[in-house]
Amino acid sequence: MVRDEAELKRVCEALKKEPELGVDTESDGFYSYRDKICLIQVSTRDKDYIIDTVELCSINGLGNIFRDPKILKVLHASANDIPLIKRDFGFEIHGIFDTAQALRLLGEKQVGLAAVLESRFGVELNKRFQRYHWGKRPISKEALTYAASDTHYLLSLKDQLLDLLRERGLEDEALENFRDLEQTEPVPREFDPEGFWKIKGAVDLDPRGLAVLREFYLFREDLAKAKNLPPFRVIPNQALMGIALKRPRTLKTLSKIPHLPKTYKGPRGKELLKVVRDAMDREPPQRANSRLKRDETSSSIFSGLKSWRKEEALKRGVDSDLVVSTNTMDEIAQRSPTDLDNLAHVPGMGPCRMERYGPAIIKVVRQRIKAWESSTRRRSPRRRRRSGRRKPKERK
């Protein structure tokens, strides 16, 4: 385990000479209000390194390796690691191979690392370490063995998957996907007081239920900060929704709320009942339209692309987002490109996607624009035609 800067410098000098590295991270997101990376695991063909980012003041030497596109970094589900590395250390990562993404592109359904290592290498990972407190020191020997296993087999797994991608003519498409993953940005850490709208079922609540949900959402955030725990471990969303629906007035009713932690099913529940009472006296929240609404044309295009993408994904036997991402479809719908040159400028439409899907996407866009224009003409009021004939005079 690398714990001091002199040792890290020696390790980085060795890693610079490697053509490819297995990389993974471990965080303390299950135990801290503000999660952080606690370990970075790096494997070569013959060595495993575990870098202690809690003990080390700086790991800038590693950043130079991550930024170097000539050194291939092999990760599993890199969308989980790349944003955290960018956020915690400010490193960009160039030159990646994502084994989970490769498996999905090959049509595999089991893409979790534990399942993949067991099926392909006969290695069984101890699942109890999936929720290990990586921020605590010292780390047990068994936990370190588990952490090293996450990267130990990645280069061999990459070899297997790269052969399969080449056999099926998918290598270029995979590399394009990997380049897109390098652009994954971290989620802002700032608390969003309007975030309760994103809780499943929130939009279906009545005004009083929304007032209760908002109050508990804010209450939970303050409590999570004080306890230094992630909000979902203080009171899960299912319990927040249960309270918003039932609006309990007694401890007995409160104790029957599903998923509510036992801590609040006794005398401490009085604190929650007060939050309910306070919420009932407040004005219900009104949803702010923070996102730019699509107009009728772009809504129609987006709907058409969504249907097309679903059919294409079923045809190929892959997940829909591997065809075209939702963000890319949204951008296409807003820009409404009617030719391939303009479509090529949409972020996420790389050369492989353009070649495979470009003409089909343009066809959907044109059809939807034509249908919308046609329906607009039908809806517009018709002008009354003036007849050239004069009204005949009445006979006396």
C-alpha positions in Angstrom: 0.0 0.0 0.0 1.4 3.4 -1.1 1.2 5.8 1.8 4.0 8.4 1.4 5.0 10.7 -1.4 8.5 9.3 -1.9 7.0 5.8 -2.5 4.3 7.2 -4.8 7.0 8.9 -6.9 8.8 5.6 -7.3 5.5 3.9 -8.3 4.6 6.6 -10.8 8.1 6.3 -12.4 7.4 2.5 -12.9 3.8 3.1 -14.1 5.0 5.6 -16.8 6.8 2.8 -18.6 3.7 0.6 -18.8 1.6 0.5 -22.0 -1.7 -0.2 -20.1 -3.0 -0.2 -16.5 -6.0 -1.5 -14.7 -7.6 1.3 -12.6 -10.3 1.4 -9.9 -11.3 3.5 -7.0 -12.9 3.0 -3.6 -14.9 5.7 -1.8 -16.7 6.2 1.5 -20.0 7.2 0.0 -22.0 4.9 2.3 -20.5 6.4 5.4 -20.0 10.2 4.8 -22.1 13.2 4.0 -19.4 14.4 1.5 -18.1 11.2 -0.1 -14.4 11.1 -1.2 -12.1 8.7 -2.9 -10.1 6.8 -0.3 -8.1 4.4 -2.4 -7.0 4.2 -6.0 -6.0 0.7 -7.2 -3.6 0.4 -10.2 -2.5 -2.9 -11.7 0.1 -3.8 -14.3 0.6 -7.2 -15.9 2.6 -8.4 -12.9 2.0 -6.0 -10.0 -0.9 -4.5 -8.0 -0.6 -1.2 -6.3 -3.0 0.4 -3.8 -2.6 4.1 -3.3 -3.9 5.6 -0.1 -5.4 8.9 -1.1 -6.5 9.6 2.6 -2.9 9.5 3.9 -1.3 11.2 0.9 -1.3 15.0 0.6 -0.9 15.0 -3.2 -1.1 12.4 -6.0 -0.2 14.7 -8.9 2.3 12.2 -10.3 -0.6 9.9 -10.9 -2.5 12.7 -12.7 0.1 12.9 -15.4 -0.3 9.2 -16.1 -4.1 9.4 -16.2 -3.9 12.3 -18.7 -1.5 10.5 -21.0 -3.5 9.0 -23.9 -0.6 6.7 -24.8 -1.0 4.7 -21.6 -4.3 2.8 -21.8 -6.3 2.9 -18.6 -8.7 -0.1 -18.2 -11.6 0.5 -15.9 -14.9 -1.3 -15.2 -17.9 1.0 -15.2 -15.8 4.1 -15.6 -18.8 6.5 -15.4 -18.6 5.8 -11.6 -14.9 6.5 -11.3 -14.0 9.3 -13.8 -16.4 12.0 -12.3 -15.0 11.3 -8.8 -11.4 11.5 -9.9 -12.1 14.8 -11.7 -13.9 16.2 -8.7 -11.5 15.1 -6.0 -8.2 15.6 -7.8 -8.9 17.7 -10.9 -7.5 15.0 -13.2 -8.7 14.5 -16.8 -8.5 10.9 -18.0 -7.6 10.1 -21.6 -7.1 6.8 -23.3 -9.6 4.4 -21.5 -11.0 1.0 -22.2 -14.2 0.3 -20.2 -14.8 -3.4 -19.7 -18.4 -3.0 -18.5 -19.2 -0.9 -21.6 -17.5 -3.5 -23.9 -19.6 -6.3 -22.3 -22.8 -4.3 -22.9 -21.9 -3.6 -26.5 -21.3 -7.3 -27.0 -24.9 -7.9 -25.7 -23.9 -9.4 -22.4 -26.5 -9.1 -19.6 -24.3 -9.9 -16.6 -21.9 -7.0 -16.5 -21.2 -6.6 -12.8 -17.5 -7.1 -12.0 -18.1 -9.8 -9.4 -20.2 -11.9 -11.8 -17.8 -11.4 -14.7 -14.7 -12.4 -12.7 -16.5 -15.5 -11.4 -17.8 -16.6 -14.9 -14.6 -15.8 -16.8 -11.8 -16.4 -14.2 -13.4 -18.6 -11.6 -12.7 -15.9 -9.0 -15.3 -15.3 -6.2 -15.1 -11.8 -4.6 -16.3 -11.5 -1.0 -19.4 -9.4 -1.2 -19.2 -8.2 2.4 -16.5 -5.7 1.3 -18.8 -4.0 -1.1 -19.9 -1.7 1.8 -16.6 -1.6 3.6 -15.7 1.7 5.3 -12.7 2.6 3.1 -12.2 5.9 4.9 -11.3 4.2 8.2 -7.7 3.3 9.1 -6.2 0.8 9.4 -7.7 -1.2 6.5 -7.8 -4.9 7.1 -5.6 -7.3 5.1 -8.7 -9.0 3.7 -10.2 -5.7 2.6 -6.9 -4.8 0.8 -6.9 -8.2 -1.0 -10.5 -7.5 -2.1 -9.5 -4.0 -3.4 -6.6 -5.4 -5.3 -8.8 -8.0 -6.9 -10.9 -5.3 -8.5 -8.0 -4.4 -10.9 -5.8 -7.5 -10.9 -7.9 -9.2 -13.7 -8.8 -6.1 -15.7 -6.0 -6.3 -18.3 -6.7 -10.0 -19.0 -10.4 -9.2 -19.2 -9.7 -6.4 -21.7 -7.7 -8.9 -23.8 -10.7 -11.2 -24.0 -13.2 -8.5 -24.8 -11.0 -6.7 -27.4 -10.7 -10.0 -29.3 -14.5 -10.4 -29.3 -15.1 -6.7 -30.3 -12.7 -7.2 -33.3 -14.4 -10.5 -34.3 -17.8 -8.7 -34.4 -16.5 -5.5 -36.1 -17.3 -3.4 -33.0 -13.9 -2.1 -32.0 -14.3 1.3 -33.6 -17.7 1.8 -32.1 -16.4 0.7 -28.7 -13.5 3.2 -28.8 -16.0 6.0 -29.7 -18.1 5.1 -26.7 -15.0 5.1 -24.5 -14.1 8.6 -25.7 -17.6 9.7 -24.8 -17.1 8.3 -21.3 -13.9 10.3 -20.8 -16.1 13.4 -21.0 -18.3 12.3 -18.0 -18.5 15.3 -15.6 -19.0 15.2 -11.8 -22.4 16.0 -10.3 -22.3 19.3 -8.5 -22.0 18.9 -4.7 -24.2 21.9 -3.9 -27.4 20.9 -2.2 -30.5 21.6 -4.4 -33.4 22.6 -2.2 -35.7 21.8 -5.1 -34.3 18.2 -5.3 -37.4 16.7 -3.6 -39.2 17.0 -7.0 -36.9 14.2 -8.3 -38.0 11.7 -5.6 -40.1 8.9 -7.2 -43.8 9.7 -6.8 -43.4 13.3 -5.8 -45.2 14.7 -8.8 -48.3 12.7 -7.9 -48.7 14.2 -4.4 -51.4 16.7 -3.5 -50.3 20.2 -2.5 -50.2 19.3 1.3 -48.3 16.2 0.6 -45.7 18.2 -1.4 -45.4 20.7 1.5 -44.7 17.8 3.9 -42.2 16.2 1.5 -40.3 19.5 1.0 -40.1 20.1 4.8 -38.8 16.6 5.4 -36.3 16.8 2.5 -34.8 19.9 4.1 -35.0 18.5 7.6 -33.2 15.3 6.5 -30.4 17.3 4.8 -29.6 19.2 8.0 -29.7 16.0 10.0 -27.3 14.3 7.5 -24.8 17.1 7.7 -24.9 17.0 11.5 -24.4 13.2 11.5 -21.9 13.2 8.6 -23.9 10.5 6.9 -25.4 10.4 3.3 -29.0 11.5 3.4 -30.4 8.2 2.2 -29.0 6.5 5.4 -30.6 9.1 7.7 -34.2 8.7 6.2 -34.6 6.9 2.9 -36.7 8.4 0.1 -39.4 5.7 0.5 -40.0 6.8 4.1 -40.1 10.5 3.1 -42.8 9.6 0.6 -44.7 7.5 3.1 -44.8 10.4 5.6 -45.9 12.8 2.8 -48.7 10.5 1.9 -49.9 9.6 5.4 -49.1 12.9 7.2 -49.0 11.1 10.6 -50.3 13.0 13.7 -49.4 10.3 16.3 -46.4 8.1 17.1 -48.5 5.0 16.4 -49.3 6.1 12.9 -45.7 7.2 12.3 -44.4 3.8 13.5 -46.3 2.2 10.6 -44.5 4.1 7.9 -42.5 1.6 5.8 -38.7 2.0 5.6 -38.7 4.5 8.5 -35.5 3.8 10.7 -36.3 2.3 14.1 -34.6 5.4 15.7 -37.7 7.4 14.9 -40.4 4.8 15.9 -40.0 5.6 19.6 -39.9 8.9 21.5 -37.6 10.5 18.9 -40.5 10.3 16.5 -42.0 13.4 18.2 -39.4 15.4 16.4 -40.8 14.1 13.1 -44.4 14.8 14.1 -43.5 18.5 14.7 -42.0 18.7 11.2 -45.3 17.4 9.8 -47.3 20.0 11.8 -45.0 22.8 10.7 -45.2 21.7 7.1 -49.0 21.7 7.2 -48.9 25.4 8.0 -46.7 26.3 5.1 -47.5 27.3 1.6 -47.3 24.3 -0.8 -44.3 24.5 -3.2 -44.7 25.5 -6.8 -42.5 23.8 -9.3 -40.2 26.1 -11.2 -39.7 25.3 -14.9 -35.9 25.1 -14.7 -35.5 23.1 -17.9 -36.1 24.7 -21.3 -39.4 23.2 -22.5 -39.3 21.6 -26.0 -41.5 23.2 -28.5 -44.0 21.1 -30.5 -41.6 20.3 -33.3 -38.7 19.2 -31.1 -41.0 17.2 -28.8 -42.3 15.3 -31.9 -38.7 14.7 -33.1 -37.6 13.5 -29.7 -40.6 11.1 -29.5 -39.8 9.8 -32.9 -36.1 9.3 -32.1 -37.0 7.5 -28.9 -39.2 5.0 -30.7 -36.6 4.5 -33.4 -33.8 4.0 -30.8 -35.9 1.3 -29.0 -36.4 -0.7 -32.2 -32.7 -0.4 -33.1 -31.6 -1.5 -29.7 -33.9 -4.5 -29.8 -32.6 -5.4 -33.2 -29.0 -5.3 -32.1 -29.7 -6.8 -28.7 -28.1 -4.0 -26.7 -29.3 -1.3 -24.2 -30.9 1.7 -25.8 -28.3 4.2 -24.5 -25.6 2.4 -26.5 -27.4 3.3 -29.7 -27.7 7.1 -28.9 -27.7 8.7 -25.5 -30.8 10.6 -24.3 -28.7 13.8 -24.1 -27.7 13.4 -27.7 -31.3 12.8 -28.8 -32.4 15.9 -26.8 -29.7 17.9 -28.6 -30.8 16.6 -32.0 -34.5 17.4 -31.2 -33.5 21.0 -30.3 -31.3 21.5 -33.4 -33.6 19.6 -35.8 -30.8 18.9 -38.4 -32.2 17.9 -41.8 -28.8 16.8 -43.4 -25.8 14.7 -42.4 -23.4 17.7 -42.3 -25.4 19.4 -39.5 -26.1 16.2 -37.7 -22.3 15.5 -37.5 -21.9 18.7 -35.4 -24.2 17.4 -32.6 -22.2 16.3 -29.5 -22.2 12.5 -29.2 -22.6 11.9 -32.9 -19.1 10.5 -33.7 -18.0 9.0 -37.0 -19.2 5.4 -36.1 -22.7 6.6 -35.0 -22.9 8.8 -38.1 -22.1 5.9 -40.4 -24.4 3.4 -38.6 -27.3 5.6 -37.7 -26.9 9.0 -39.4 -29.3 8.4 -42.4 -32.0 6.8 -40.2 -31.9 9.7 -37.7 -32.2 12.3 -40.5 -35.1 10.3 -41.9 -36.9 10.5 -38.5 -36.2 14.2 -38.2 -37.5 15.0 -41.7 -40.6 12.9 -41.2 -41.5 14.5 -37.9 -40.9 18.0 -39.3 -43.1 17.3 -42.3 -45.8 15.8 -40.2 -45.8 18.8 -37.8 -45.9 21.3 -40.7 -48.8 19.3 -42.3 -50.8 19.3 -39.0 -50.1 23.0 -38.5 -51.6 23.8 -42.0 -54.7 21.7 -41.1 -55.2 23.5 -37.8 -54.8 27.0 -39.3 -58.1 28.8 -40.1 -59.0 28.8 -43.8 -59.6 32.1 -45.5 -63.0 32.4 -47.0 -62.8 32.4 -50.8 -64.4 35.4 -52.4 -66.6 34.4 -55.3 -66.5 36.4 -58.5 -70.2 36.0 -58.9 -72.5 38.9 -58.0 -75.5 38.3 -55.8 -78.5 38.1 -58.1 -81.0 41.0 -57.8 -84.3 40.3 -56.3 -87.2 40.4 -58.6 -89.9 43.0 -57.9 
